[in-house]
Amino acid sequence: MTLKKNPSDTLIDRRHAIKIMVGGMASSMLYMSSCKSESFSNKKSIVNSSSTAGQVTTRLDYKSGKMLPLLGFGCMRFPVIQRGKPDIDEEYAMQMIDVAYNSGVNYFDTAWPYHEGLSETFVGKALKKYPRESYFLADKMPTWAVNNIEDAKNIFSQQLEKCQVDYFDYYLLHALNSQSSFEKVYEQIGTLEFLQQMKKEGKIKNLGFSFHGSVEFFEFLLEKYDIWDFVQIQLNYFDWDDARQQSGKLYRMLEEKNIPVIVMEPLRGGMLARLNPTTEKVFKENDPDVSLASWAFRYVATFPNVVCVLSGMSTMEHVVDNINTFTDFKPLDRNELLVVNKALSVFKEVKPEPCTACRYCMPCPYGVDIPGVIDVYNKNLGTFNVPNLNSPRDEEFKRKKRVFLNSYTNHIDHKAKAHRCINCSKCVDLCPQDIDIPKFMRKMDNLVASLKKEA
């Protein structure tokens, strides 16, 4: 990714990032400033202007009184040893965490299903070398895995053990999407009461939830309970006015309730970091030196009630570019917001599948690489390389067919392709974006089969 240019020379490149990583224990004392309680008369002016060179901007979580890094490290998309597999490349991922931590990124967000159960254990191992008070750790109760109160208690106990901690700074009811499941899991069997007890005992410092449901259900949660210290929502410029997500409305409701917002999916699973050429041109004409990801991050962090923006970073380049974006952070101005709106109108004409590669649908019992298959489709759609079966069989059609089939063949193992889907629909209920995954797999399989027949 292209790094921002800044005459203050506070930005870092990858070589300097490695120096930061091994820069010594003095940098671990960052927590003395980032964890202290501060009082602000106006919670809207919560940007910390005293950030030192190379340190990401912080904002006050006015509920806890803690200064949080505006950039948080999402632990769902660590680099892996093999594409399509959950096993984390631990050496590389630890280097990324070290660089982030030493640049002030000390909020880490993990969960029970991330990397198919491996994320929590790795995060515990990676953070063990740092003073516990120097970082914020977030974890989540997997709503779908709780059938009785013993399940909840056992999961919570295992999470503390896997993360090698005595408490969680932020703990969430994970991926709430329906009132009926909330009532069953958290009210009827007592899971919410248990989590409140864990907070009283100090094992949870701040209690909240992450959300993938309707506006009506969201309103129910805010009106019935006044216990939420924060809420995590999917927020990005694609979803702000989206009829399904309605992220803008959720944000405004939290702002009215004075509940701090933590943002997930600011890039919508990376989709907003790899736009099609036509959309990318809109951004590059305005500023050719910054990444597409930077535009998306600055958009969500412009909203004053956002206290932390999570990024599921997979490479050192992601870490470096994001640190540069959030160092001496500057909200989007009016003209830049107009650029975003213009780019969005161009991008939405493409109509990509709304997958965020969260991998909640995985593993597929029949071996389909669900996020991988969708990703191949979306990438080719974004570069206008998905052939239209109703178009003339001219040279352009043949070129698109060749590019599309090569991409599908090279990136998806034969045993993980769409044709393996048997329409069991187990993935449908797990998808927070409400994608009809079996229907898409049939569409993809039919497209591939039709193109191969013409070979």
LUMRO-97460 format. One record per residue (C-alpha): x, y, z; residue number from 1; chain. Coordinates in nm, 4 decimals, padded with zeros to 6 digits. Layout:
X:Y:Z:NUM:A
...
END
This chain:
00.0000:00.0000:00.0000:1:A
00.1102:00.3566:-00.0671:2:A
00.2076:00.5482:00.2447:3:A
00.0853:00.8982:00.3168:4:A
00.3344:01.1761:00.2624:5:A
00.3750:01.4099:00.5557:6:A
00.6393:01.6809:00.6031:7:A
00.6390:01.6256:00.9788:8:A
00.8253:01.2989:00.9132:9:A
00.6292:01.1087:01.1771:10:A
00.5220:00.8329:00.9390:11:A
00.6823:00.4934:00.9201:12:A
00.7827:00.2540:00.6476:13:A
00.8238:-00.1216:00.6821:14:A
01.1960:-00.1010:00.7602:15:A
01.1297:00.1487:01.0383:16:A
00.8432:-00.0706:01.1569:17:A
01.0874:-00.3509:01.2310:18:A
01.3010:-00.1057:01.4301:19:A
00.9969:-00.0103:01.6332:20:A
00.9233:-00.3775:01.6952:21:A
01.2610:-00.4352:01.8585:22:A
01.2947:-00.0877:02.0046:23:A
01.3227:-00.1939:02.3673:24:A
01.1088:-00.2129:02.6752:25:A
01.0870:00.1626:02.7200:26:A
00.8046:00.1733:02.4678:27:A
00.5957:-00.0571:02.6841:28:A
00.5527:00.2336:02.9234:29:A
00.3084:00.3811:02.6726:30:A
00.0278:00.2512:02.8863:31:A
00.0878:00.5187:03.1488:32:A
-00.0628:00.7739:02.9134:33:A
-00.3028:00.5563:02.7170:34:A
-00.4723:00.3975:03.0168:35:A
-00.5096:00.6928:03.2503:36:A
-00.8460:00.8409:03.3283:37:A
-00.9189:01.1890:03.1977:38:A
-01.2200:01.4146:03.2341:39:A
-01.3681:01.6107:02.9442:40:A
-01.6523:01.8562:02.9763:41:A
-01.7596:01.7872:02.6178:42:A
-01.7339:01.4280:02.5015:43:A
-01.7425:01.5445:02.1384:44:A
-01.3958:01.6974:02.1678:45:A
-01.2282:01.3759:02.2690:46:A
-00.9291:01.3566:02.0360:47:A
-00.6059:01.3508:02.2334:48:A
-00.3784:01.6161:02.0815:49:A
-00.0750:01.5193:02.2876:50:A
00.0166:01.2106:02.0845:51:A
00.3912:01.1752:02.0390:52:A
00.5559:01.1208:01.7006:53:A
00.4676:00.7809:01.5594:54:A
00.1839:00.7219:01.8058:55:A
-00.1728:00.6748:01.6872:56:A
-00.4288:00.9272:01.8013:57:A
-00.6335:00.8326:02.1070:58:A
-00.9912:00.9093:02.2087:59:A
-01.1627:00.9084:02.5410:60:A
-01.4005:00.6247:02.6184:61:A
-01.6134:00.8516:02.8318:62:A
-01.7898:00.5566:02.9987:63:A
-01.4718:00.3953:03.1333:64:A
-01.2593:00.7110:03.1523:65:A
-00.9827:00.5357:02.9552:66:A
-00.8019:00.6693:02.6510:67:A
-00.8360:00.4169:02.3703:68:A
-00.6297:00.4065:02.0523:69:A
-00.8440:00.5246:01.7638:70:A
-00.7075:00.2227:01.5739:71:A
-00.7719:-00.1206:01.7247:72:A
-00.6231:-00.4540:01.6171:73:A
-00.8921:-00.6978:01.5045:74:A
-00.7721:-01.0552:01.5564:75:A
-00.9903:-01.2290:01.2989:76:A
-00.7652:-01.2011:00.9942:77:A
-00.4101:-01.2817:01.1014:78:A
-00.1736:-01.4037:00.8285:79:A
-00.2076:-01.7791:00.7805:80:A
00.0344:-02.0518:00.6841:81:A
-00.1853:-02.1802:00.4013:82:A
-00.4603:-02.0007:00.2119:83:A
-00.8060:-02.1152:00.3189:84:A
-00.6791:-02.2716:00.6422:85:A
-00.7091:-02.1198:00.9915:86:A
-00.3543:-02.1899:01.1153:87:A
-00.1844:-01.8606:01.2017:88:A
00.1629:-01.7663:01.0823:89:A
00.2583:-01.6884:01.4398:90:A
00.6056:-01.5449:01.3832:91:A
00.4848:-01.2941:01.1264:92:A
00.1670:-01.2125:01.3200:93:A
00.3699:-01.1456:01.6357:94:A
00.5891:-00.9023:01.4433:95:A
00.2745:-00.7197:01.3313:96:A
00.1401:-00.7035:01.6855:97:A
00.4726:-00.5728:01.8170:98:A
00.4864:-00.2941:01.5593:99:A
00.1243:-00.2004:01.6286:100:A
00.1666:-00.2083:02.0071:101:A
00.4788:00.0051:01.9981:102:A
00.2921:00.2625:01.7905:103:A
00.0154:00.2888:02.0486:104:A
-00.2263:00.0320:01.9043:105:A
-00.3014:-00.1418:02.2325:106:A
-00.6650:-00.2507:02.1843:107:A
-00.6943:-00.6139:02.0702:108:A
-01.0247:-00.7743:01.9728:109:A
-01.0511:-01.1529:01.9579:110:A
-01.3366:-01.4044:01.9762:111:A
-01.4198:-01.7720:02.0249:112:A
-01.4648:-01.8595:01.6512:113:A
-01.1826:-01.6470:01.5035:114:A
-00.9376:-01.8586:01.3075:115:A
-01.1675:-02.1497:01.3935:116:A
-01.0793:-02.1283:01.7619:117:A
-00.7083:-02.0472:01.7334:118:A
-00.7145:-01.6686:01.7689:119:A
-00.7691:-01.6451:02.1458:120:A
-00.4801:-01.8801:02.2231:121:A
-00.2429:-01.6969:01.9910:122:A
-00.3431:-01.3547:02.1243:123:A
-00.2789:-01.4734:02.4792:124:A
00.0649:-01.5939:02.3791:125:A
00.1496:-01.2796:02.1802:126:A
00.0461:-01.0332:02.4523:127:A
00.1956:-01.2227:02.7444:128:A
00.5260:-01.0310:02.7178:129:A
00.3537:-00.6968:02.7759:130:A
00.2357:-00.5583:03.1135:131:A
-00.1312:-00.6490:03.1540:132:A
-00.2257:-00.2898:03.2345:133:A
-00.0658:-00.1693:02.9108:134:A
-00.3248:-00.3070:02.6701:135:A
-00.6993:-00.3512:02.6332:136:A
-00.8291:-00.6990:02.5478:137:A
-01.1760:-00.7643:02.4104:138:A
-01.3422:-01.1051:02.3822:139:A
-01.6961:-01.2273:02.3177:140:A
-01.9549:-01.4810:02.4308:141:A
-02.0427:-01.6955:02.1247:142:A
-02.4209:-01.6678:02.1338:143:A
-02.4779:-01.9654:01.9012:144:A
-02.2655:-02.2009:02.1156:145:A
-02.4590:-02.1513:02.4412:146:A
-02.7374:-02.3989:02.5185:147:A
-02.7353:-02.3719:02.8972:148:A
-02.5711:-02.1659:03.1698:149:A
-02.2952:-02.4235:03.2153:150:A
-02.1946:-02.3711:02.8523:151:A
-02.1617:-01.9977:02.9162:152:A
-01.9580:-02.0456:03.2326:153:A
-01.7280:-02.3022:03.0733:154:A
-01.6693:-02.0889:02.7650:155:A
-01.5891:-01.7802:02.9693:156:A
-01.3483:-01.9760:03.1885:157:A
-01.1768:-02.1253:02.8838:158:A
-01.1444:-01.7818:02.7248:159:A
-00.9642:-01.6413:03.0277:160:A
-00.7341:-01.9436:03.0234:161:A
-00.6665:-01.9302:02.6490:162:A
-00.5939:-01.5569:02.6619:163:A
-00.3807:-01.6030:02.9761:164:A
-00.5528:-01.3176:03.1609:165:A
-00.7552:-01.2685:03.4784:166:A
-01.0021:-01.0239:03.3244:167:A
-01.1254:-00.8794:02.9967:168:A
-01.1245:-00.5021:02.9496:169:A
-01.4128:-00.5243:02.7019:170:A
-01.6494:-00.8188:02.6745:171:A
-01.9295:-00.8573:02.4224:172:A
-02.2416:-01.0578:02.3612:173:A
-02.1306:-01.1737:02.0184:174:A
-02.3168:-01.1056:01.6931:175:A
-02.6669:-01.0453:01.8284:176:A
-02.9068:-01.0826:01.5376:177:A
-03.2529:-01.1705:01.6715:178:A
-03.4618:-01.0956:01.9767:179:A
-03.5716:-01.4576:02.0109:180:A
-03.2165:-01.5933:02.0322:181:A
-03.1179:-01.3125:02.2706:182:A
-03.4069:-01.3915:02.5019:183:A
-03.3323:-01.7645:02.4927:184:A
-02.9560:-01.7449:02.5460:185:A
-02.9139:-01.4373:02.7626:186:A
-03.2405:-01.3979:02.9525:187:A
-03.4035:-01.7391:02.9948:188:A
-03.0936:-01.9407:03.0886:189:A
-02.9264:-01.6560:03.2768:190:A
-02.6199:-01.5833:03.0624:191:A
-02.6626:-01.2060:03.0846:192:A
-02.6985:-01.2256:03.4631:193:A
-02.3809:-01.4353:03.4739:194:A
-02.1860:-01.1801:03.2682:195:A
-02.3076:-00.8989:03.4930:196:A
-02.1812:-01.1005:03.7889:197:A
-01.8438:-01.1377:03.6161:198:A
-01.8371:-00.7604:03.5846:199:A
-01.9089:-00.7185:03.9550:200:A
-01.6190:-00.9544:04.0282:201:A
-01.3857:-00.7530:03.8061:202:A
-01.3406:-01.0226:03.5432:203:A
-01.5151:-00.7943:03.2943:204:A
-01.4388:-00.4232:03.3033:205:A
-01.6785:-00.3074:03.0309:206:A
-01.9807:-00.4991:02.8981:207:A
-02.1331:-00.4491:02.5545:208:A
-02.2493:-00.6340:02.2454:209:A
-02.1757:-00.6622:01.8755:210:A
-02.4730:-00.6399:01.6440:211:A
-02.6012:-00.7807:01.3146:212:A
-02.9779:-00.7506:01.3499:213:A
-03.2710:-00.5221:01.2759:214:A
-03.3202:-00.1649:01.3904:215:A
-03.6216:-00.2786:01.5921:216:A
-03.4147:-00.5354:01.7828:217:A
-03.1400:-00.2777:01.8366:218:A
-03.3932:-00.0372:01.9844:219:A
-03.5225:-00.3151:02.2116:220:A
-03.1723:-00.3760:02.3509:221:A
-03.1117:-00.0071:02.4184:222:A
-03.4513:00.0597:02.5705:223:A
-03.4831:-00.2479:02.7913:224:A
-03.1292:-00.2401:02.9313:225:A
-02.9199:00.0504:03.0546:226:A
-02.6183:-00.1698:03.1293:227:A
-02.4212:-00.1258:02.8075:228:A
-02.0804:00.0379:02.8450:229:A
-02.0219:00.0308:02.4678:230:A
-02.1644:-00.1218:02.1505:231:A
-01.9808:-00.2579:01.8480:232:A
-02.1483:-00.2038:01.5108:233:A
-02.0624:-00.2604:01.1479:234:A
-01.9952:00.0873:01.0171:235:A
-01.8504:00.2014:00.6848:236:A
-01.9440:00.4326:00.4024:237:A
-02.0997:00.1451:00.2050:238:A
-02.3371:00.0505:00.4885:239:A
-02.4206:00.3962:00.6256:240:A
-02.7458:00.4233:00.4262:241:A
-02.7720:00.0560:00.3262:242:A
-03.1281:-00.0742:00.3619:243:A
-03.0095:-00.3982:00.5269:244:A
-02.7426:-00.2654:00.7636:245:A
-02.8760:00.0870:00.8362:246:A
-02.5463:00.1634:01.0098:247:A
-02.6100:00.5361:01.0142:248:A
-02.9321:00.4928:01.2067:249:A
-02.7653:00.2596:01.4606:250:A
-02.4843:00.5098:01.5120:251:A
-02.7267:00.7967:01.5744:252:A
-02.9242:00.5885:01.8255:253:A
-02.6062:00.5159:02.0219:254:A
-02.5034:00.8796:02.0077:255:A
-02.8397:00.9827:02.1515:256:A
-02.7989:00.7287:02.4331:257:A
-02.4418:00.8443:02.5075:258:A
-02.3044:00.4967:02.4431:259:A
-01.9534:00.4830:02.2919:260:A
-01.9208:00.3140:01.9524:261:A
-01.6541:00.0640:01.8549:262:A
-01.6464:00.0014:01.4807:263:A
-01.6112:-00.3341:01.3089:264:A
-01.5844:-00.3929:00.9342:265:A
-01.4742:-00.0398:00.8407:266:A
-01.3445:-00.1910:00.5129:267:A
-01.6340:-00.4356:00.4815:268:A
-01.4078:-00.7375:00.4839:269:A
-01.1460:-00.5649:00.2684:270:A
-01.3940:-00.4825:-00.0084:271:A
-01.3424:-00.1073:00.0323:272:A
-00.9649:-00.1482:00.0098:273:A
-00.9763:-00.3068:-00.3368:274:A
-01.2328:-00.1146:-00.5362:275:A
-01.2841:-00.1476:-00.9088:276:A
-01.0695:00.0786:-01.1302:277:A
-01.3525:00.3219:-01.2020:278:A
-01.4242:00.3794:-00.8345:279:A
-01.0566:00.3871:-00.7391:280:A
-01.0016:00.6613:-00.9967:281:A
-01.2414:00.8905:-00.8068:282:A
-01.0235:00.8669:-00.4956:283:A
-00.6893:00.8822:-00.6755:284:A
-00.7866:01.1953:-00.8667:285:A
-00.8379:01.3670:-00.5328:286:A
-00.5248:01.2318:-00.3614:287:A
-00.3003:00.9818:-00.5430:288:A
-00.0722:00.9272:-00.2424:289:A
-00.3086:00.7650:00.0086:290:A
-00.4531:00.4159:00.0130:291:A
-00.8161:00.3296:-00.0463:292:A
-00.8206:00.1815:00.3039:293:A
-00.7170:00.5155:00.4489:294:A
-01.0229:00.6834:00.2983:295:A
-01.2521:00.4225:00.4544:296:A
-01.0876:00.4436:00.7972:297:A
-01.0931:00.8220:00.8029:298:A
-01.4609:00.8158:00.7100:299:A
-01.5708:00.6137:01.0135:300:A
-01.3272:00.7815:01.2548:301:A
-01.4647:01.1210:01.1518:302:A
-01.7761:01.0478:01.3596:303:A
-01.7063:01.1831:01.7099:304:A
-01.8836:00.9090:01.9068:305:A
-01.6529:00.6444:01.7596:306:A
-01.3893:00.5642:02.0219:307:A
-01.2047:00.2823:01.8405:308:A
-01.1968:00.1491:01.4833:309:A
-01.1041:-00.2178:01.4462:310:A
-00.8919:-00.3357:01.1571:311:A
-00.8357:-00.7052:01.0869:312:A
-00.4807:-00.6631:00.9622:313:A
-00.3229:-00.9488:00.7659:314:A
00.0123:-00.8054:00.6550:315:A
00.2800:-00.5694:00.7830:316:A
00.1807:-00.3326:00.5022:317:A
-00.1687:-00.3126:00.6524:318:A
-00.0215:-00.2309:00.9934:319:A
00.2082:00.0396:00.8574:320:A
-00.0539:00.2040:00.6379:321:A
-00.3114:00.2051:00.9174:322:A
-00.0684:00.3513:01.1694:323:A
00.0080:00.6273:00.9224:324:A
-00.3632:00.6966:00.8765:325:A
-00.4294:00.7215:01.2497:326:A
-00.1157:00.9124:01.3507:327:A
-00.2099:01.2802:01.3914:328:A
-00.5532:01.1760:01.2692:329:A
-00.7445:01.4240:01.0559:330:A
-01.1205:01.3815:01.0061:331:A
-01.2546:01.4093:00.6528:332:A
-01.3501:01.7624:00.5571:333:A
-01.6617:01.8543:00.3598:334:A
-01.4941:01.8246:00.0191:335:A
-01.3466:01.4854:00.1072:336:A
-01.6884:01.3603:00.2178:337:A
-01.8218:01.4619:-00.1227:338:A
-01.5450:01.2543:-00.2829:339:A
-01.6521:00.9511:-00.0773:340:A
-02.0154:00.9962:-00.1782:341:A
-01.9210:01.0226:-00.5440:342:A
-01.7033:00.7099:-00.5268:343:A
-01.9784:00.5190:-00.3465:344:A
-02.2366:00.5976:-00.6138:345:A
-01.9974:00.4628:-00.8778:346:A
-01.9087:00.1523:-00.6764:347:A
-02.2661:00.0491:-00.5951:348:A
-02.3379:00.0126:-00.9662:349:A
-02.1182:-00.3008:-00.9596:350:A
-02.3356:-00.4778:-00.6957:351:A
-02.0801:-00.7076:-00.5273:352:A
-02.1822:-00.9869:-00.2901:353:A
-02.1810:-00.8320:00.0619:354:A
-01.9379:-01.0850:00.2140:355:A
-01.6951:-00.9524:00.4771:356:A
-01.4886:-01.2753:00.4960:357:A
-01.5717:-01.3084:00.8667:358:A
-01.5613:-01.6889:00.8218:359:A
-01.8490:-01.7461:01.0645:360:A
-01.9787:-01.9843:00.7958:361:A
-01.6661:-02.1965:00.8182:362:A
-01.5756:-02.4727:00.8244:363:A
-01.8236:-02.5956:00.5654:364:A
-01.9125:-02.9611:00.6394:365:A
-01.8632:-03.0390:00.2710:366:A
-01.5361:-02.8555:00.2294:367:A
-01.6470:-02.5502:00.0314:368:A
-01.4209:-02.2475:00.0802:369:A
-01.7219:-02.0176:00.1065:370:A
-01.5453:-01.6809:00.1612:371:A
-01.2762:-01.7758:-00.0917:372:A
-01.5283:-01.8516:-00.3677:373:A
-01.7163:-01.5281:-00.3033:374:A
-01.3896:-01.3346:-00.2943:375:A
-01.2873:-01.4659:-00.6379:376:A
-01.6235:-01.3587:-00.7776:377:A
-01.6128:-01.0118:-00.6181:378:A
-01.2541:-00.9426:-00.7258:379:A
-01.3315:-01.0316:-01.0852:380:A
-01.6538:-00.8349:-01.0684:381:A
-01.4583:-00.5328:-00.9465:382:A
-01.2167:-00.5535:-01.2408:383:A
-01.5035:-00.6186:-01.4856:384:A
-01.3838:-00.9725:-01.5569:385:A
-01.6996:-01.1715:-01.4805:386:A
-01.8281:-01.2881:-01.8225:387:A
-02.1895:-01.2237:-01.9104:388:A
-02.3307:-01.5445:-02.0617:389:A
-02.5771:-01.3370:-02.2648:390:A
-02.3088:-01.1271:-02.4325:391:A
-02.1563:-01.1943:-02.7792:392:A
-01.8744:-01.4497:-02.7902:393:A
-01.6239:-01.1947:-02.9133:394:A
-01.2589:-01.1501:-02.8142:395:A
-01.3514:-00.9488:-02.5049:396:A
-01.5791:-01.2291:-02.3827:397:A
-01.2998:-01.4827:-02.4399:398:A
-01.0543:-01.2647:-02.2495:399:A
-01.2886:-01.2322:-01.9520:400:A
-01.3573:-01.6059:-01.9558:401:A
-00.9869:-01.6838:-01.9508:402:A
-00.9140:-01.4414:-01.6661:403:A
-01.2122:-01.5556:-01.4590:404:A
-01.1508:-01.9297:-01.4948:405:A
-00.7779:-01.8922:-01.4283:406:A
-00.8536:-01.6926:-01.1130:407:A
-01.1019:-01.9521:-00.9898:408:A
-00.8725:-02.2451:-01.0694:409:A
-00.5627:-02.0911:-00.9138:410:A
-00.7187:-01.9611:-00.5924:411:A
-00.9697:-02.2319:-00.4954:412:A
-00.8747:-02.5962:-00.4440:413:A
-01.0855:-02.8391:-00.6476:414:A
-01.2270:-02.9954:-00.3301:415:A
-01.3293:-02.6511:-00.2036:416:A
-01.5100:-02.5204:-00.5120:417:A
-01.8765:-02.4235:-00.5370:418:A
-01.9835:-02.7564:-00.6910:419:A
-01.9227:-02.9224:-00.3512:420:A
-02.2179:-02.7358:-00.1975:421:A
-02.5184:-02.9673:-00.1400:422:A
-02.7537:-02.6936:-00.0171:423:A
-02.7512:-02.8079:00.3475:424:A
-02.7970:-02.4390:00.4403:425:A
-02.6064:-02.4663:00.7703:426:A
-02.4091:-02.1587:00.6658:427:A
-02.7156:-01.9408:00.6067:428:A
-02.8061:-01.8901:00.9726:429:A
-02.4413:-01.8178:01.0546:430:A
-02.3950:-01.5405:00.7984:431:A
-02.4259:-01.1952:00.9618:432:A
-02.4734:-01.0381:00.6169:433:A
-02.7794:-01.2547:00.5343:434:A
-02.6248:-01.3887:00.2142:435:A
-02.8125:-01.6814:00.0588:436:A
-02.4895:-01.8770:00.0328:437:A
-02.6286:-02.1959:-00.1295:438:A
-02.8011:-01.9854:-00.3957:439:A
-02.4760:-01.8019:-00.4680:440:A
-02.2827:-02.1306:-00.4881:441:A
-02.5308:-02.2634:-00.7454:442:A
-02.4915:-01.9417:-00.9418:443:A
-02.1116:-01.9681:-00.9311:444:A
-02.1097:-02.3382:-01.0208:445:A
-02.3453:-02.2825:-01.3139:446:A
-02.1340:-01.9935:-01.4408:447:A
-01.8116:-02.1950:-01.4220:448:A
-01.9677:-02.5022:-01.5789:449:A
-02.1146:-02.2977:-01.8655:450:A
-01.7825:-02.1273:-01.9352:451:A
-01.5930:-02.4573:-01.9343:452:A
-01.8366:-02.6096:-02.1843:453:A
-01.7412:-02.3358:-02.4265:454:A
-01.3685:-02.3967:-02.3849:455:A
END
